[in-house]
Amino acid sequence: MSIPVVDLSEFLSGDATLKDSFVQSLGSAYETVGFVAVKNHGLPDALISEIYEYVQAFFSLPTEEKNRYQIPELAGQRGFTSFGTEHAKGSDAPDLKEFFQFGQIVDTNDPMRAIYPDNVKVNQIPKFNPTLEEAYRSYEKTGKALLQAIALYLGLDEHYFDKHIEKGNSILRCIHYPPITQAPKNAMRAEQHEDINLITLLVGASADGLEILSKKGEWVAVTALPDQIVVNVGDMLQRLTNNKLRSSTHRVVNPPEAKWGTPRFSMPFFLHPKSEMSLSCLEHCIDDTHPKLYTDITAGEYLDERLREIGLKK
């Protein structure tokens, strides 16, 4: 199945008709599928290539070197997380991956400086951190535009999300699924799950494997062209909209045995708001037909709850 494709340049064109068409196409796709592919997304091809180059260089380091960048008290929110640490909510089976996470940066004198821990600097690869920071800012810009379109689709002010995501708690996660060296216990590199955040932006992975659960209950491989990024709804947006926009269940399956020796790299950007944002269901998403489904909670409280459920926080 090819997931719906939208063109972000239409939203940014200044043409009211094109902008509205984009808003309706995006919102409809999220209500029916949960994923879209976005072209003209604003992330330069050269930057994407550089990210992959430096990320692959990092994961090629010896295990003892990578472990130097693992800081357990940060619950995986910065730096390296070793293979088999994380698992899907409701599953005891560890995912077959290791990852590195890069987060928000604010000025030294910013009041939010005390909230966000420092990013972990990888000394062996001088361009690693600067490239991740550049990518982070590009992702933020694209994500902001997409949330503005989502706000309009929901009948909110176009800039509803702006204040919540400015200096938000977003995470750029660089994932490595190592080659499979022996018959795995199950067919999953990453068990089925839903993302925690508002929306997730994903540049094309280095190998196939991503599948989404369709509305018919069928697992379908996600395919997107090299010049597109895949963007899906996360649980925070699902809560906020009282299930009008549903977080899609997805997983990463193992490759055919002939490709067991092929590693897989993936770099999702989990767009989070600031921790104090309320995820209380929007009033106009609640009526007699759609009763309120979720208790009131802030984004920070919900993130903390979910990090414990997936084994990153004790």
C-alpha positions in Angstrom: 0.0 0.0 0.0 1.3 3.5 -0.9 0.3 5.8 1.9 -1.3 9.2 1.0 1.1 11.8 -0.3 0.8 15.5 0.5 2.9 18.4 -0.8 4.0 20.8 2.0 4.8 23.5 -0.5 1.1 23.9 -1.1 0.5 24.8 2.5 3.4 27.3 2.4 2.5 28.7 -1.1 0.5 31.7 0.0 -2.4 30.5 -2.2 -5.5 30.1 0.0 -7.0 27.5 -2.2 -3.9 25.3 -2.2 -3.4 25.8 1.5 -6.9 24.7 2.3 -6.6 21.7 0.0 -3.5 20.6 1.8 -5.2 21.0 5.2 -8.1 18.8 4.1 -5.9 16.2 2.5 -3.7 16.0 5.5 -6.5 15.8 8.0 -8.5 13.2 6.0 -5.4 11.0 5.6 -4.8 11.1 9.4 -8.4 10.2 10.1 -8.4 7.3 7.7 -4.8 6.0 7.6 -2.8 7.7 10.3 0.3 8.1 8.2 1.2 10.4 5.3 4.2 10.9 3.1 5.2 14.5 2.7 7.1 15.8 -0.3 8.8 19.2 -0.5 9.3 18.9 3.2 12.3 21.2 3.6 14.9 18.8 4.8 17.8 19.1 2.4 19.0 15.9 0.8 22.6 16.7 1.6 21.8 17.1 5.2 20.0 13.7 5.3 23.0 12.1 3.7 25.3 13.6 6.3 23.2 12.4 9.1 23.3 8.8 7.9 27.1 9.0 7.3 27.8 10.2 10.9 25.2 8.0 12.5 26.6 4.9 10.8 30.0 5.9 11.9 28.8 6.2 15.5 27.2 2.8 15.6 30.3 1.2 14.0 32.2 2.2 17.2 33.1 -0.7 19.5 30.5 -1.5 22.1 32.7 -0.3 25.0 33.1 3.0 23.2 29.4 3.5 22.6 28.6 2.6 26.2 30.7 5.6 27.4 27.8 7.7 26.0 25.1 5.9 28.0 23.8 7.9 31.0 21.1 5.7 32.8 19.8 8.6 34.9 18.6 10.4 31.8 16.2 7.5 31.0 17.4 7.3 27.4 16.4 10.9 26.6 20.0 11.9 25.8 22.9 9.9 24.5 23.2 6.2 23.8 20.8 3.4 24.8 22.3 -0.1 24.4 20.8 -3.0 22.5 17.8 -4.7 23.9 17.0 -2.0 26.6 13.7 -0.7 25.2 10.5 -2.8 24.7 7.0 -1.9 23.4 4.3 -1.0 25.9 2.7 -4.3 27.0 5.5 -6.5 25.7 8.3 -8.1 27.7 10.4 -8.9 24.5 13.2 -6.3 24.0 13.4 -4.6 20.7 16.4 -5.6 18.6 17.9 -2.1 18.4 20.2 0.4 20.0 19.8 4.1 19.6 21.2 7.6 20.3 19.0 10.5 21.3 19.5 14.2 20.7 17.3 16.8 22.4 16.4 20.4 22.7 19.1 23.1 23.1 18.4 26.5 24.7 20.6 29.4 25.5 22.6 29.4 28.7 20.6 32.2 30.2 17.2 30.8 29.1 14.8 30.0 32.0 14.3 26.5 30.5 18.0 25.7 30.6 17.5 23.9 33.9 14.8 21.7 32.4 16.7 20.2 29.5 19.9 18.1 30.1 22.9 18.7 28.0 23.2 16.7 24.8 25.9 14.0 25.0 28.9 15.0 22.8 30.4 12.2 20.7 34.1 13.2 20.7 35.3 10.6 18.2 33.1 12.1 15.4 33.6 15.9 15.4 30.7 16.6 13.0 28.2 14.2 14.7 26.7 16.7 17.2 26.6 19.8 14.9 24.9 17.8 12.1 22.3 16.4 14.5 21.6 20.0 15.8 21.1 21.2 12.2 18.8 18.3 11.4 16.9 18.9 14.7 16.2 22.5 13.7 15.1 21.5 10.2 12.7 18.9 11.7 11.3 21.5 14.1 10.5 23.9 11.2 8.8 21.3 9.2 6.9 19.9 12.1 5.7 23.4 13.1 4.1 23.9 9.6 2.4 20.5 9.7 1.0 21.2 13.2 -0.3 24.5 11.9 -2.2 22.6 9.2 -3.5 20.1 11.7 -4.7 23.0 13.9 -6.7 24.4 11.0 -8.2 21.0 10.3 -9.3 20.7 13.9 -11.0 24.1 13.7 -8.4 25.7 16.0 -6.4 28.9 15.4 -3.6 28.2 12.9 -0.9 29.0 15.5 -2.5 27.0 18.4 0.5 24.6 18.7 3.2 27.3 18.1 3.6 28.4 21.8 3.5 24.8 23.0 6.2 23.5 20.7 8.6 26.5 20.8 11.6 25.1 22.8 9.6 21.9 23.2 10.8 18.6 24.4 11.3 17.0 21.0 13.7 14.2 20.4 15.8 13.1 17.4 16.4 9.4 17.7 19.0 7.7 15.6 18.3 3.9 15.6 20.5 1.0 14.6 19.0 -2.4 14.1 22.2 -4.6 13.8 22.5 -7.5 11.4 20.7 -10.7 12.6 23.4 -13.3 13.3 21.1 -16.2 14.4 17.5 -17.2 14.1 15.5 -14.6 16.1 13.0 -15.7 18.7 10.3 -13.7 16.9 9.7 -11.9 13.7 10.0 -8.4 15.0 12.9 -5.9 15.2 10.5 -3.6 17.0 7.2 -4.9 18.4 4.0 -3.1 17.5 3.5 0.2 19.2 2.2 3.7 19.0 4.4 6.8 19.4 4.1 8.9 22.5 4.4 12.4 21.0 2.2 14.8 18.9 3.6 13.8 15.5 6.6 11.8 14.3 8.6 12.8 11.3 10.7 10.0 9.7 13.2 10.3 6.8 13.5 7.2 4.6 15.1 4.3 6.5 18.1 2.5 5.1 16.2 -0.7 4.7 12.6 -1.9 4.5 10.7 -3.2 7.5 8.2 -0.6 8.7 4.6 -1.8 8.7 1.4 -0.1 9.8 -1.8 -1.7 11.0 -4.6 -0.8 8.6 -8.2 0.1 9.6 -9.1 -3.4 8.4 -6.7 -5.0 10.8 -4.1 -5.9 8.2 -0.3 -5.3 8.4 0.8 -3.3 5.4 4.4 -2.3 4.4 5.0 1.5 4.3 6.6 2.7 1.1 7.7 6.2 0.5 9.9 7.7 -2.2 13.4 8.9 -1.4 12.3 12.6 -1.6 9.5 12.1 0.9 9.3 11.9 4.7 6.7 9.8 6.5 4.7 11.6 9.3 2.3 9.9 11.7 0.1 10.9 14.6 1.3 10.1 18.1 -0.6 9.3 21.3 -0.5 12.9 22.6 -2.4 14.2 19.6 -4.8 11.3 19.9 -5.5 12.2 23.5 -5.9 15.9 22.7 -8.4 15.2 19.9 -10.4 12.6 21.8 -9.5 10.0 19.1 -10.6 12.2 16.2 -7.0 11.8 15.0 -5.8 8.3 15.9 -2.3 7.2 16.7 -1.4 4.5 14.3 0.0 1.1 15.4 3.2 0.2 13.6 6.1 -2.2 13.9 9.4 -3.1 12.3 9.7 -6.6 11.0 12.8 -8.7 10.4 14.0 -8.9 6.8 13.9 -12.2 4.8 16.7 -14.6 5.9 18.7 -13.7 2.8 19.0 -10.1 4.2 19.7 -11.0 7.8 23.2 -9.6 7.4 21.9 -6.1 6.4 21.7 -3.6 9.2 18.9 -1.1 9.3 19.2 2.6 10.3 16.2 4.9 11.0 16.0 8.4 12.3 12.6 9.5 13.6 12.0 12.9 15.0 9.5 12.8 17.9 7.8 16.2 18.1 6.9 16.9 21.7 5.4 20.0 23.2 6.7 21.6 26.4 6.0 19.5 29.5 3.3 21.9 30.9 1.0 21.6 27.8 -2.3 20.2 28.8 -3.5 17.2 26.9 -7.0 17.5 28.1 -9.4 16.6 25.3 -10.5 19.6 23.2 -14.0 20.6 24.1 -15.2 20.6 20.5 -14.0 17.0 20.1 -16.4 15.9 22.8 -20.2 15.3 22.3 -22.9 12.8 22.9 -21.6 10.6 20.1 -18.0 11.0 21.2 -17.8 11.1 25.0 -14.6 12.1 26.7 -12.2 9.1 26.6 -9.2 10.3 28.6 -8.4 11.8 32.0 -6.7 15.2 32.1 -2.9 15.1 32.1 0.0 17.2 31.0 2.5 16.3 28.3 5.2 15.9 30.9 3.2 13.7 33.1 2.2 11.5 30.2 5.7 11.2 28.9 7.0 10.2 32.3 4.2 7.5 32.5 5.1 6.1 29.1 8.8 6.1 29.6 8.2 3.8 32.6 5.9 1.5 30.6 8.6 1.0 27.9 11.4 0.3 30.3 13.5 3.4 29.9 12.7 4.9 33.3 12.5 3.0 36.5 
